[in-house]
Amino acid sequence: MFMYVARRLLTAVFILFGASFLIYLLTAASGDPLAELRTLQSANKEALIQQRIDALNLDTPAPLRYFMWLGGVLGCFTGKCDFGSNLAGTPVTQLLSNAIYQTLILVVAATILSILIGVSLGIISALRQYSGLDYTVTFASFLFFSLPSFWIAVLLKEFLAIGFNDFLKNPQVTIPTTLLISLVAGLFWYAASYGKQKTRILLAVFGFVLTAGLIIFVSATKWLRNPFLGIPFMLVLGVLAAVVFTILVSGLRNRRALIAGLAMVVVGLIVYFPIQNLLDQATFLMIVIISFVFIVLGIIAGLLAGGYDKGQGARVGALTGFVMALLIFADRFMQSWGDYITNPRIKGRPIPTANASTPNLNGDFWISGLDTFTHILLPTIALTLISLASYSRYSRASMLEIMNQDYIRTARAKGVSERAVVMKHAFRNALIPLATIIAMDFGAIIGGAAITERIFSFKGMGSLFLDSLAHTDPNPVMGVFLVTGIMALVFNLIADLLYSVLDPRVRVKA
């Protein structure tokens, strides 16, 4: 294994060297970095031109300039990274650090959501092949995949930003609108359900009534202006999470695992009030530590609950504990929502259409967190919708292939429960083809989303690359290429190593 990894890393070095050399030459030959200075009418034009020539070594042939740039990059091994400067004289390392931060804020959440939702929808549609849900997911996936990203972004700005901000002035849903939304929800429940026709109709009616009740509750309490969770909602959502995780991990027959999950619900409700004073001084590190503590407590609860498989109880407890921590944090964000939308910088219109943050916004961790969330909401939705199709299609095809294998039929013939067949035997093997796609998408995160960044005015890696390329500025282009190239090669290696983890039959031989 060590020799295999060493060989792959050595190969990656030569790939990066050859690709970066070619990209540098192509960028240098794509235009004139002095073009904008040549059109100046100022008296010091020649001095400015010479200054840029000296700063960027433009009097040196491009192949030699590449090796001068490469020498600065190799200085990273001695603690002296030098990626050069852009045309304005700003160090590329500074540009990269700012752009990477903006890109990570923008793309990470969208990538994680698209993977989780896309894979889940693909697997569910595979298990309900040729059902109404399967056709609905297929239609929606290809619809969103075929729509241009800029068009989706414009629609989101119009309806989820401008329209929603106007709606917040008086968040009341009319009865006809309530009935229409509830009817669509009921049809979805009917399509998603299976079994006898009577059962599906009852579930559709339940979905209709539940949706209508929620809309009426939100309108009556003006929940969108003053959202809250509190103990009642946390109790319901926590118990639901414990039941769902128990079903997925062990099945409801393992009552000890369910007890572990419910115990973490009780723990979350007990600490809800005492932890509020601590959260008033919250930092990101504190949030991480509290989440980790809840996960550890969940593992302990699972081990103490015992049963024939303590590992299942530990996993259920850890997952439920993490959800309870998230619910506590979500409730605390909701408590700050009123202060956020009434802030003079927000002016009652919390969903922005551009930029990564609100300038000169004063507030604590929760106010700044809400500001970040509202700014990434629209681009995250846009990127998620576009990415859903590939994950749902690949996971559906992979799951269908696995479910038709002989060992799946053998497991069912032996009396193994359907949950165990799907989760233990099929799901893990279905992830093998997805490992490459998911790993490469994570590797491509750092490259940014150029079109989405432009539309929502994010100064991320994609915008930095396009702006630098348009001005024939090779140093920032090479900085973006180097970072994204390294990430792509590393995650490609991780994908290969994941095969041996997901499938014991795969073994890497040195």
C-alpha positions, -999 to +999 in steps of 0.1 A: +000+000+000+028+024+009+046+018-023+014+023-043+008+056-027+044+067-032+042+058-069+010+077-073+024+108-056+055+107-077+034+104-108+013+133-096+045+155-094+054+149-130+017+155-141+016+188-122+049+199-137+040+192-173+004+206-170+015+238-151+043+244-177+018+241-205-008+263-188+018+290-180+029+292-217-007+293-229-017+320-205+014+341-213+006+338-251-031+346-247-027+384-246-007+414-236-005+423-199+006+458-209-024+465-231-043+486-206-012+507-199-004+513-235-037+532-239-030+556-210-026+593-218-007+602-187+029+616-188+043+587-167+029+560-190+064+547-199+074+546-163+043+526-154+049+502-183+085+497-172+075+492-136+051+464-146+077+448-169+102+447-139+076+435-115+064+406-137+098+399-155+081+405-188+114+410-205+122+374-198+109+347-222+078+329-209+096+294-205+122+310-183+096+330-164+079+297-156+109+283-139+113+316-120+077+312-108+083+275-100+113+285-078+090+306-057+065+279-054+091+253-043+100+277-016+069+266+002+089+235+013+112+259+032+084+281+046+089+309+020+059+305-004+060+330-033+034+326-060+043+360-074+020+391-077-009+401-099-008+431-123-018+454-094+011+442-073-010+422-048+006+389-037-011+359-052-010+341-018-032+368-004-056+366-034-058+328-030-065+329+007-094+353+002-107+335-028-105+300-012-124+313+018-152+327-004-153+295-024-155+272+006-184+292+020-202+291-013-196+255-026-191+232+004-227+233+017-240+228-019-218+199-025-226+181+007-264+187+003-263+176-034-245+144-024-268+136+006-301+145-012-291+131-046-278+097-034-309+093-011-333+101-039-315+078-063-316+049-039-352+055-029-363+058-066-343+025-073-362+007-045-395+021-060-386+015-096-412+026-121-434+041-094-448+076-094-420+087-071-394+072-095-408+091-125-411+123-105-375+122-093-363+113-128-383+142-143-372+167-117-335+156-119-333+161-157-353+193-156-329+210-131-299+195-149-310+209-182-318+244-170-290+270-173-275+280-139-278+317-146-316+313-153-321+293-121-302+321-103-324+348-118-356+329-107-342+324-072-334+361-069-369+371-082-390+347-060-369+336-030-352+370-025-373+399-037-406+381-035-399+366-001-386+399+014-418+416+002-439+387+017-422+391+051-438+425+055-471+406+061-464+368+061-500+357+057-508+328+033-542+331+017-567+302+018-565+294-019-527+293-018-528+271+012-552+247-005-530+246-037-498+240-018-514+213+004-529+196-027-494+194-043-480+180-011-508+154-010-501+143-045-464+140-036-473+118-006-494+097-029-466+093-055-440+085-028-461+059-010-466+023-020-489-006-011-526-008-015-546+019-031-565+027+001-532+031+020-518+055-006-550+076-005-549+078+033-513+089+032-521+115+005-549+129+028-525+129+057-500+148+037-527+173+026-539+179+062-504+181+077-492+206+051-523+227+055-519+227+093-483+238+091-491+266+068-520+278+090-497+276+120-470+296+103-494+323+092-512+325+125-481+328+146-461+349+120-434+323+125-414+335+095-408+369+113-403+354+147-392+317+142-388+294+172-383+258+181-384+255+218-389+223+239-421+211+220-406+211+185-372+199+197-390+170+214-409+160+183-379+164+159-356+146+183-379+116+187-384+115+150-346+115+144-341+088+170-367+066+153-354+072+118-318+065+128-328+033+146-347+021+116-317+028+093-290+015+116-305-015+134-343-017+128-369-011+155-365-046+168-333-034+186-351-015+213-318-008+232-306+013+202-339+032+202-335+038+240-300+052+234-314+076+208-343+087+230-319+091+259-300+117+239-333+135+232-338+137+269-302+150+274-307+177+248-339+188+264-323+189+299-294+210+288-314+233+266-320+260+292-286+258+311-266+261+279-283+293+268-260+315+288-230+297+274-242+302+239-244+340+244-206+340+241-205+314+214-176+310+189-171+285+161-147+265+182-173+263+210-199+250+186-176+223+174-167+213+209-204+211+220-213+190+190-184+167+198-195+163+234-231+154+223-217+128+199-195+113+227-225+113+251-245+095+224-218+068+220-217+064+258-255+061+259-255+034+233-228+014+251-247+017+284-280+007+268-264-026+259-282-052+239-270-078+214-251-052+194-238-022+214-222-007+182-256-001+167-268+016+199-236+038+199-242+048+163-279+057+169-270+076+201-242+095+183-263+105+154-293+115+176-270+135+199-255+153+169-290+162+157-300+175+191-269+197+192-279+210+157-315+217+170-302+237+199-280+258+176-308+263+152-331+274+180-304+299+191-301+313+155-339+317+155-338+337+187-315+362+169-336+363+137-357+393+150-326+413+159-311+405+125-339+415+102-345+447+122-308+457+120-304+491+102-282+474+076-308+447+068-339+469+068-363+440+070-351+424+038-330+395+051-325+375+018-298+393-003-293+389-040-255+394-041-223+396-022-209+373+005-217+395+035-234+427+046-209+456+049-205+471+083-229+448+100-223+447+138-234+417+158-223+387+177-216+351+164-253+344+158-259+376+139-229+371+117-238+335+112-273+345+100-258+370+077-235+343+062-264+319+059-287+343+041-260+353+017-252+317+007-288+305+007-296+313-030-263+302-046-264+270-025-299+262-037-289+269-073-258+247-072-276+219-053-304+217-078-280+215-107-259+188-091-288+166-080-293+149-113-259+133-116-259+119-081-295+106-082-290+090-116-257+073-108-269+061-074-302+048-089-283+029-116-258+015-092-285+004-067-306-013-094-276-033-106-268-044-070-303-053-061-304-077-091-273-096-079-274-132-068-263-125-033-292-101-027-317-128-038-298-153-015-301-129+015-338-125+009-343-162+005-325-168+039-351-145+056-329-114+060-350-084+067-355-059+038-338-032+059-307-054+064-307-063+027-308-027+016-285-011+042-260-038+049-257-057+016-268-034-012-261+002+000-224-002+007-217-019-026-238+007-045-214+033-031-184+019-049-191+034-083-200+067-066-167+069-048-149+083-078-176+109-085-179+121-049-142+122-043-136+141-075-164+166-067-149+172-033-115+178-050-132+202-074-147+222-046-117+245-043-120+254-080-152+273-073-183+278-095-174+306-119-209+313-133-226+312-099-199+334-083-203+360-111-241+361-107-241+364-069-209+386-068-188+361-048-150+368-052-141+331-052-116+309-071-137+308-103-140+346-105-103+350-097-093+326-125-116+343-151-106+378-142-069+370-143-072+351-176-091+381-191-063+404-181-035+380-192-023+379-156-004+345-154+005+344-117-030+343-103-040+319-130-012+296-121-020+299-084-056+288-090-045+260-113-019+247-089-042+246-059-071+230-079-047+205-096-032+193-063-067+189-049-079+169-079-049+145-078-051+140-041-088+132-041-083+109-071-059+090-050-084+090-021-111+076-044-088+047-054-080+039-017-117+041-009-124+011-031-105-012-008-125+002+022-159-002+006-152-035-010-129-060+008-124-079-025-104-049-038-068-049-026-041-025-038-010-045-046+024-027-045 
